[in-house]
């Protein structure tokens, strides 16, 4: 038999076939790499080469011998049938894979004029992976922070592959809040059903979870990669590494291999190991991961900073440690330290991948007041990574805060939806942006799309409630808020909306009932903070200032457990400076502001100007308030925060009012109202800047009354009372306008309403002199009983 095969030259011809096949495979591999084609081409070609071997063997056997030969009947059928089978199998097995170009090479010029290029995946070819924190084997407490933070390293490694878009749960505040509400933990032991639901809701196609342990040889992990869809593929992996970076590299290599097979994507990962992107010192990496855990999950800024100091002692070129330490410094208001660390980051930027690099550069420009370059960097990121939802979200948020380009901001948010249809929250962002531009139809259409995309979400009905409330339609607003509460009874937001709706109508009993309900629902600190702060704001409307101050203090105390010092200062402590001035006096309030800003420097320290400004305004100290206002204007200009111009108008109007220039005051305050109405802040209600809106309206009415413009004051007051019938301060200004206009009965009715609304108010917060003066001018008994 061997002699016959040799005579017929079967083996040499088979060798020629295999050699030609090898050339074909190599050429295909070159084409795949050169033009970023699918690996499916190579897989299909190899399958066809193997499947055609029977026909090749028969052909070689029949035609390899010396001399003339003839085609047999069997060959005439075998070759076409074998070819048909090979093509059919290749189509059936690999036909669902994209065969065209899956990536492009892009070239751009950065904000410094340097030319850079990137190879990026085309739209539709990215796979999204949600990484949950790992469990620590044997629940070892010292291992837990590393296990929870390790997915962040895996995310970084996978992020070098343009065909994978990974996200770690521990780096997303929204996901962490969901875990605290639903699982009551820190993300270390999430039930499989909850992991799947979270991934499906956020439109991730893959889920990663698992367990991590330390061994004598280093580190090992057992990982579960599962498809997010019901019945999806599930794979268990065992990976090991001498160092933490080795472990994460091994995990990402295995994950890339499995996920790449799903679409046949070419291997375009950079090949940079995590040693290069993090550190080759395992202790430094461990310290960094502990810092991530302490900052993101435990809100322990001091502990995080200590771990980062340790990491940088061990590796002075650890760029990510510098970057995280800069963020911690900003969280604590220490701008100079953040700037110094960012200089170190950029000196070692070769150790950052693109997301880290662009974030560092944008952060550096932002902290140095170069908002135009911050926007340029964010745009460059999207241009070089046009399929990256993370990059597009970063640009949209940057434009929203720093761009002052409404149309460009709207376009950026719309692009987010194209890249990440799961980002349904964008619809409501678009609704507010359109509303601020006076585009009512577009705003309503965006809100309707959100409702269609998220029929079980409370945010749609809450937005409808806010729109109805803005029109003074209290019954409709309450109906929408009640629907939201039924949809999501575990959330505090709908109950707080109902409390605000009652408060704006002066229904203090209903307000209290809903606030108590929200307190009962608040299961985690961030919810508790929201309830306490909103309660404090609404109590101010009722004139219950002592209790309002108590809840503001409680809110600040709870915030220490979950909020950074910067957030505590800007969003929780400083906004109540006016209330504190009324209750505690100016000097004590100013001293508390200094305590709050202790350790802050640079622009971070200058944020105290808005708190001091309102403290001086409440103390009727015009000159000092103006000095702080000038400081605030400079800060807002540096931060490009034109969205807060209404706050500047309010302060200018109040200062002019204190100096007796009522015409200027009325002009400034009217402008402030228009600016507020066109801002997105109008839709934040008591959770945001409602008190400023009410102050603008009240003081504009008082300025018009002082000018003798009673007709205009009545006209604007009537409109305000439709929207805020329960706000006693507005009712009082309206009563004064009515009296000047000679409408005594209307003035009496309004004053009675004021006295009813403030029947249980704290004496210290009441404008007693104004109330008494108006009562004395009215006919006897016309205004009802004295307070």
Secondary structure, DSSP 8 states (H G I E B T S, - for coil): -HHHHHHTTHHHHHHHHHHHHHHHHHHHHHHHHHHTB-THHHHHHHHHHHHTHHHHHHHHHHH-SSS-----HHHHHHHHHHHHHHHHHHHHHHTTS--SB-EEEEEEE-TTS-EEEEEEE-TT--EEEEE---EEGGG-HHHHHHHHHHHHHHHHHHTTSTTEEEEEGGG-HHHHHHHHHHTSSSSSS--HHHHHHHHHHTT-SEEEEEEEEEETTEEEEEEEEEESSTT--EEEEEEEESSHHHHHHHHHHHHHHHHHHHHT---------HHHHS-S-HHHHHHHHHHHHHHHTS--HHHHHHHHHHHHHH-TT-HHHHHHHHHHHHHTTBHHHHHHHHHHHHHTGGGS-HHHHHHHHHHHHHHTT-HHHHHHHHHHHHHHTTT-HHHHHHHHHHIIIII--HHHHHHHHHHHHHH-TT-THHHHHHHHHHHHTT-HHHHHHHHHHHHHH-TT-HHHHHHHHHHHHHTT-HHHHHHHHHHHHHHTTT-SHHHHHHHHHHHHTT-HHHHHHHHHHHHHH--SHHHHHHHHHHHHHHHHHHT-HHHHHHHHHHHHHHHTTTS-HHHIIIIIIGGGHHHHHHHH-HHHHHHHHHHHTTT-BHHHHHTHHHHHHHHHHHTT-HHHHHHHHHHHHHHHHHTT-GGGHHHHHHHHHHHHHHTT-HHHHHHHHHHHHHHHHTSGGGGGGGGTTHHHHHHHHHHHHHHHHHHT-HHHHHHHHHHHHHH-TT-HHHHHHHHHHHHHTT-HHHHHHHHHHHHHHTTT--GGGS-HHHHHHHHHHS-TTTT-S--
